Amino acid sequence: MTNRRSFLRNSVLSGAALATSSPLISQAAKAEAPAPTETLVKTLYDSLNDAQREALVFPFNHGLRTKISNNWHITEQRIDNFLDDDQNAMVHEIFLKAHSEEYADQVIGQVKHDSGKRGFGDSSIAIFGEPDTGEFQFVLTGRHCTRRVDGDSVKGKAFGGPIFYGHAAESFNEGPEHKGNAYWYKAKSANQVYQMLDGKQREAALLSKSPGDNSSTIRLKKNPENLPGLSVSDMTSDQVDGVKKVLEDLLMPFREEDRAESIKLIEKAGFDDLHLSFYNDADIGNDEVWDNWKLEGPHMV
């Protein structure tokens, strides 16, 4: 997990779907009280004219739905000049409601900052399937941003698929304090766990070469024995609590239902299979506050 960019990918268990985060609710009950964010996606969908629908709406299983990158546009059209004012306001609100109240303004500020002069209006959107049918997904993309809202259409996958977030706060290469970076607090949280480790544990957790992962090459390693770094199963109870705090901090910017679903999926897949790694070949400032780190398991990274 790098200081400037962060990538969350998840998958289902081989041969069995992971459980969802909340008690099972019938489709009829869900229809009676849909989440506000999903309701707004339906309103946006219904507002599209024929030209907008042709450009922005795709079948649910279209290949674009599962694509991700650190800087990309899922459709060519930018929302600021392809959608009307009301529709832009809806997209803005959908994005905000996909995040926690505590972090929503900070996160959208990052998107505006990294998107240049056009700000949030430089984003692109796509809608896969049709809201209220049980199979749909709203996706917003741009520089350092991929977000999804799917009404739990994709069972066993938090967020409905991989998401991407990051922040080039100072410049592409930041200083050791990462001033203004919206997500640096996450790395600080992981470093607190490193400080809790003893010498033997640090030897297992601290690696000499960063993996070079990016949004197109990162892959899940299904065999926990092949995972690098220190296994949670080799940690003490207080260290395990520290890792759980890291997970909470990773998910803190997002809305409560996505946070809860993610944690439950991770626990169901096996919390003890998670591995924590730090990389000393990119120690900005040579301060042993590790800027590059990774938390991964067979079903998440």
Protein Blocks (a to p, Z undefined) as FASTA:
>chain_A
ZZkbccddddddehiacddfbdcddfklmmmmccfklmmmmmmmmmpcfklmmmmgccfk
lmklmgccfbdcfbfbdfklmpcfklmmmmmmmmmmmpcfklmmmmmmmmmmmnojnlmm
lpccddehjehklpacdddddehiacddehhmaghiahhiacdddddfkbmbdcfkogoi
aklmmmmmmmmmmmmpcfklmmmmpcfbdghiafklgccdfblklpgcjdfklpcfklmm
mmmmmmmmmmmmpcfklmmmmmmmmmmnopklpccdddfklcghilopafbdcdddfkbZ
Z
